[in-house]
Amino acid sequence: MLEHDRPITRAWVLHPDLKTDYSRRAAEPALEEGVSLAAALPDLQVVGADVVRLPRIHPGKLFGKGKIEELKHVFHDAEVELVLIDGPVTPVQQRNLEKEWGVKLLDRTGLILEIFSDRARTSEGVLQVEMAALSYQRTRLVRAWTHLERQRGGLGFVGGPGETQIEADRRAIDDQLNRLRKQLAKVVKTRELHRASRAKVPFPIVALVGYTNAGKSTLFNRLTGAQVFAKDMLFATLDPTMRKIVLPTGDEVIMSDTVGFISDLPTELVAAFRATLEEVLDADLIVHVRDISHPQSEEQAQDVHAILQSLGVAEEAPIIEIWNKTDLLEGDARDAILTQAARTEDLFAVSAITGEGMEPFLAAIPDKLKDPRSEETLTLAFAEGRKRAWLFDAGIVTAEVQTETGYKVTVFWTQLQKERFVRL
């Protein structure tokens, strides 16, 4: 089935706003993000969206009886086929609500998994999404696992043949999980080999990270001249891309564009995409790209920092912060952002669309990569010619003495260069 021939599913988005959850996100922006997530799937048509205020969570059905009945009439009149809950839904709640409303239901995790499955292009991305989806479904089994039978992109949550026995689902999931683990193990090994080969190249790696739709891919395209898919849409980029660029100073770096983060990113996805996200751990410099025009920009930044910490990115890792999309600001708001950025170290206000602010940002990259250096003498055997060549290519050798068993090499290097050398 061609993409433009996919049947369109009429969907309604609900954001539960629990009054007793004091750490909850602001309801209206959260609902807007939920609608944007739904719009990221080409075969969904969002026909309505609501914030549902909840004094408490009802264990069996999430919402109260009156609200369920009210929404049932709304969904019937609007001919809704799929309800998207922008939050967690237990298997029991999902099953009961589907029976009450006569529609299919997806929670936030299921929707994000569906988007990732629809977008994954590389073999590694496909495997990682399938592993995440299976881990999610393994805890549920409230409907058939129809992944092998689907005729559309995605995971089969939105469309598919229908129910089968839970026992058959469980066997299918277990068999597929075992197969995917073996395939992913091979892919991870290949990625480790690629990472090791990059470690032999003395160019520093600069990783772009940020909330989804912050403009990372647009910035990446402007800096590298690449044609990475960039669109005003959540999770437009899933598969990491790397390109070498020459800075105005003449320094060469490798720029890496990574998958966007999002609040409440499913733990299954964090685990499955760890091999991809670990590219950030290998970076010599992290560039945190923020959509400064977004009303929830500060909250999004906190979500990004939380995910970076969960990945093991140390607080002392060198970071530059980019306030992107200044072209969307006007008047006093724009002036305030530009003034604050000008007065703050390692902070730059830019527009990836117009190119505004790029020169100061690019000029700052070499300075951030020039970490404090220390002198050290290494003993290398004759058989370690590759390591010796890497040291000379990196331009950090200050003296060398040949011995009976090899070489004594004196280097003047940064901690990052030392760590990269150890991984050779």
C-alpha positions in Angstrom: 0.0 0.0 0.0 1.4 3.4 -1.0 1.7 6.0 1.7 -0.8 8.3 0.1 -3.3 5.3 -0.1 -3.2 4.8 3.6 -6.7 5.0 5.3 -7.1 8.0 7.4 -7.9 7.4 11.1 -10.0 10.0 12.9 -8.4 10.7 16.3 -9.2 12.7 19.4 -6.5 13.8 21.9 -7.1 13.9 25.6 -4.7 15.3 28.2 -5.5 14.2 31.8 -4.7 17.1 34.2 -4.4 15.5 37.7 -4.9 18.2 40.3 -2.9 16.4 43.0 0.2 16.0 40.7 2.1 19.2 41.6 5.0 18.3 39.2 2.6 18.1 36.2 3.2 20.0 33.0 1.0 23.1 32.2 -2.2 21.6 30.7 -2.7 23.7 27.6 0.9 23.5 26.3 0.9 19.8 27.1 -2.3 19.3 25.1 -0.8 21.2 22.2 2.3 19.0 22.3 0.0 15.9 22.3 -1.8 17.2 19.2 1.5 17.8 17.6 2.6 14.2 18.3 -0.6 12.9 16.7 -0.1 15.2 13.7 3.4 13.6 13.2 1.7 10.5 11.9 0.6 10.9 8.3 -2.5 8.7 8.6 -4.1 10.3 11.6 -6.5 13.2 11.4 -7.0 14.9 14.7 -10.7 16.0 14.8 -10.7 17.2 18.4 -8.7 17.7 21.6 -9.5 18.4 25.3 -7.9 18.8 28.7 -9.7 16.6 31.2 -9.4 17.9 34.8 -9.1 15.0 37.3 -9.4 15.3 41.0 -8.0 11.7 41.2 -7.1 8.8 39.0 -9.8 6.1 38.8 -7.8 2.8 38.9 -10.1 0.8 36.6 -11.1 3.4 34.0 -8.9 6.5 34.5 -11.8 8.9 34.3 -15.1 9.1 36.3 -18.3 7.5 35.1 -19.9 10.8 34.1 -16.9 12.0 32.1 -16.7 8.6 30.3 -20.3 8.9 29.3 -19.9 12.5 28.2 -16.9 11.6 26.0 -18.6 8.6 24.6 -21.3 10.8 23.0 -18.6 13.3 21.8 -16.6 10.5 20.1 -19.7 9.0 18.5 -20.9 12.3 17.1 -17.4 13.0 15.7 -17.0 9.5 14.3 -13.8 9.0 16.3 -11.9 5.8 15.7 -8.8 6.3 17.9 -8.4 8.1 21.3 -5.0 9.3 22.2 -4.3 9.8 25.9 -1.4 12.2 26.5 -0.2 10.4 29.6 0.2 6.9 31.0 -2.7 4.4 30.8 -2.6 1.0 32.4 -3.6 -2.1 30.5 -6.8 -2.5 32.5 -7.7 1.1 31.9 -7.0 0.8 28.2 -9.2 -2.3 27.9 -12.1 -0.9 29.9 -12.1 2.5 28.0 -12.0 0.8 24.6 -15.0 -1.3 25.6 -16.9 1.8 26.9 -16.1 4.0 23.9 -16.0 1.4 21.1 -12.7 2.9 19.8 -9.0 2.0 19.9 -6.9 3.8 22.5 -3.2 4.7 22.7 -1.4 6.3 25.6 1.6 8.7 25.2 4.2 5.9 25.2 2.3 3.9 22.5 1.9 7.0 20.3 5.6 7.9 20.5 6.6 4.3 19.7 4.2 4.5 16.7 5.9 7.6 15.5 9.4 6.2 15.9 8.4 3.0 14.0 6.9 5.1 11.2 10.1 7.2 10.9 12.9 4.7 11.5 14.9 4.3 8.3 18.2 2.6 9.1 18.3 -1.1 10.0 19.5 -0.2 13.5 16.7 2.3 14.0 14.1 -0.3 12.9 15.5 -2.9 15.3 15.6 -0.5 18.2 12.0 0.6 17.7 10.8 -3.0 17.4 12.6 -3.9 20.6 11.1 -0.9 22.4 7.6 -1.7 21.1 7.8 -5.4 22.1 9.0 -4.5 25.6 6.0 -2.1 25.9 3.5 -4.6 24.6 4.9 -7.5 26.7 3.5 -5.8 29.8 0.1 -5.3 28.1 -1.2 -7.9 25.8 -4.6 -6.2 25.7 -4.8 -6.6 21.9 -3.2 -8.6 19.3 0.5 -8.2 18.5 0.0 -7.7 14.7 3.4 -6.3 13.8 4.2 -9.0 11.2 0.8 -8.6 9.5 0.6 -4.9 9.2 0.2 -3.2 5.8 1.2 0.3 6.9 4.1 2.0 8.5 4.2 2.0 12.3 3.5 -0.7 14.8 0.0 -1.7 14.1 -1.5 0.1 17.1 -3.5 2.4 14.9 -4.6 -0.1 12.4 -4.3 -3.9 12.0 -6.1 -7.1 11.5 -7.6 -7.4 15.0 -7.6 -9.5 18.2 -6.0 -13.0 18.6 -5.4 -15.1 21.6 -3.1 -13.7 24.3 -1.1 -16.9 24.4 -0.3 -16.7 20.7 0.7 -13.0 21.1 3.0 -13.9 24.0 4.7 -16.7 22.0 5.1 -14.4 19.0 6.6 -11.6 21.1 9.0 -13.9 22.8 10.2 -15.4 19.6 10.6 -12.0 17.9 12.4 -10.6 21.0 15.0 -13.4 20.9 15.5 -12.8 17.1 15.8 -9.1 17.5 18.3 -9.3 20.4 20.6 -11.4 18.2 20.3 -8.9 15.3 20.7 -5.9 17.5 23.8 -7.4 19.2 25.4 -7.6 15.7 24.4 -4.0 15.0 25.7 -2.7 18.3 29.0 -4.5 17.6 29.2 -2.8 14.2 28.5 0.6 15.8 31.3 0.0 18.3 33.7 -0.7 15.5 32.6 2.5 13.7 33.0 4.4 17.0 36.5 2.9 17.4 37.5 3.9 13.8 36.3 7.4 14.5 38.4 7.5 17.6 41.4 7.0 15.4 40.6 10.3 13.6 41.9 13.3 15.5 38.9 15.5 14.7 36.7 16.4 17.7 33.0 15.5 17.7 30.4 18.1 18.3 26.9 16.7 19.1 23.7 18.6 18.6 21.1 17.7 21.3 17.8 19.2 22.2 14.1 18.9 22.6 12.3 17.5 19.5 11.5 20.2 16.9 14.1 22.7 18.4 15.6 23.1 15.0 18.7 20.8 15.3 18.4 19.4 11.8 17.9 22.8 10.3 21.0 24.0 12.1 22.9 20.9 11.1 22.0 21.5 7.4 23.1 25.1 7.6 26.5 24.2 9.2 27.3 21.2 7.0 25.4 21.8 3.7 23.8 18.4 4.2 20.2 17.6 3.2 19.0 16.0 6.4 15.2 15.9 6.6 14.0 18.9 8.5 10.4 19.9 9.0 8.3 21.7 11.6 7.2 18.4 13.1 8.0 16.4 16.2 10.6 13.7 15.7 11.4 14.6 12.1 14.9 13.1 12.6 15.5 9.7 14.2 18.7 8.3 12.7 21.9 10.1 13.7 23.9 11.8 11.0 27.5 12.9 11.1 29.4 15.3 8.8 32.8 16.9 8.8 32.9 20.7 8.7 35.6 23.3 8.6 35.2 26.1 11.1 36.1 29.8 10.2 39.3 29.3 12.2 40.4 26.4 9.9 39.8 23.8 12.6 38.0 20.7 11.5 35.3 19.0 13.6 32.7 16.2 13.1 29.1 17.5 13.6 26.5 14.9 14.8 22.8 15.4 14.6 20.9 13.2 17.1 17.3 12.2 17.8 15.2 14.8 19.6 14.2 14.4 23.3 10.7 14.9 24.7 9.2 15.0 28.2 8.2 11.6 29.5 10.3 9.9 26.9 9.3 6.2 27.2 11.8 4.2 29.2 11.6 1.5 26.6 12.9 3.9 24.0 15.7 5.3 26.1 16.9 1.7 26.6 16.5 0.7 23.0 18.1 3.8 21.6 20.9 3.8 24.1 23.5 2.7 21.5 22.5 5.6 19.3 22.3 8.2 22.1 25.7 7.1 23.4 27.1 9.0 20.4 26.5 12.0 22.8 28.7 10.4 25.4 31.6 10.3 22.9 31.2 13.9 22.0 34.0 16.4 22.8 31.4 19.2 22.9 27.7 19.1 23.3 25.6 21.8 21.7 22.2 22.1 23.4 19.7 23.6 20.9 16.6 25.2 22.4 13.5 26.7 20.6 13.6 30.0 22.5 10.3 31.0 20.9 8.4 28.2 22.5 6.4 29.2 25.7 7.7 26.0 27.5 11.3 26.4 26.4 12.6 26.3 30.0 10.7 23.2 30.9 11.9 21.6 27.7 15.5 22.4 28.6 15.0 20.7 32.0 13.7 17.6 30.3 16.8 17.5 28.0 19.2 17.9 31.0 17.3 15.0 32.8 17.7 12.7 29.9 21.4 13.6 29.4 22.0 12.8 33.1 20.2 9.4 32.7 22.6 8.6 29.8 25.6 9.4 32.0 26.7 12.7 30.5 28.7 14.3 33.2 27.8 17.8 34.4 31.4 18.9 33.7 31.1 17.9 30.0 31.6 21.0 27.9 28.3 22.4 26.7 27.3 25.4 24.5 23.7 26.4 24.6 22.0 27.7 21.5 18.8 29.8 21.7 17.4 29.0 18.2 14.4 30.5 16.2 15.1 34.1 17.1 13.5 34.9 13.8 10.1 34.1 15.4 10.6 36.7 18.1 9.6 40.3 17.8 10.0 43.6 19.7 11.0 43.7 23.3 10.9 39.9 23.7 13.5 39.6 20.9 15.7 42.4 22.3 15.7 40.8 25.8 16.8 37.4 24.4 19.6 38.9 22.3 20.8 41.0 25.2 20.8 38.1 27.7 22.6 35.8 25.2 25.3 38.5 24.6 25.9 38.9 28.3 26.0 35.1 29.1 29.1 32.9 28.6 28.6 29.9 26.3 25.1 31.1 25.2 24.3 32.2 21.7 21.0 33.5 20.2 20.7 32.3 16.6 18.3 31.6 13.7 19.1 28.4 11.8 16.7 29.7 9.1 18.3 33.1 8.5 21.8 32.4 9.7 21.7 35.2 12.3 24.2 34.7 15.2 26.1 31.9 13.5 29.5 33.6 13.4 29.9 34.1 17.2 28.7 30.6 17.8 31.2 29.0 15.4 34.0 31.1 16.7 33.3 29.8 20.2 33.6 26.1 19.3 37.4 25.9 19.0 37.8 27.7 22.4 35.5 25.2 24.1 37.5 22.3 22.6 40.8 23.6 23.9 40.7 22.0 27.3 43.5 22.3 29.8 46.4 20.1 28.7 48.9 18.0 30.6 52.2 16.4 29.8 52.6 12.6 29.9 55.1 10.1 28.8 53.8 6.9 27.1 55.6 3.6 26.5 54.6 2.0 23.2 55.7 -1.3 21.8 56.8 -1.6 18.2 53.5 -3.4 17.4 51.5 -0.4 18.5 52.2 1.6 15.4 48.6 2.5 14.9 48.5 4.2 18.3 51.8 6.0 17.6 50.5 7.2 14.3 47.3 8.6 15.9 49.3 10.6 18.4 51.3 12.2 15.6 48.2 12.8 13.5 46.6 14.6 16.5 49.7 16.9 16.7 50.2 16.3 20.4 53.7 14.6 20.4 56.4 16.8 21.9 59.3 14.3 22.1 60.0 10.7 21.2 62.8 8.3 22.1 63.2 4.8 20.6 64.1 2.0 23.0 65.0 -1.6 22.6 61.3 -2.7 22.9 59.5 0.3 21.3 59.1 4.0 21.9 58.9 6.4 24.7 56.5 9.2 23.5 56.0 12.4 25.4 52.6 14.0 24.7 50.9 17.2 25.6 47.2 16.5 25.5 43.7 17.2 26.8 41.7 14.8 29.0 39.4 14.1 26.1 42.3 13.2 23.8 43.6 10.9 26.5 40.3 9.1 26.8 40.0 8.7 23.0 43.5 7.3 22.9 42.7 4.7 25.6 39.8 3.5 23.4 42.0 2.8 20.4 
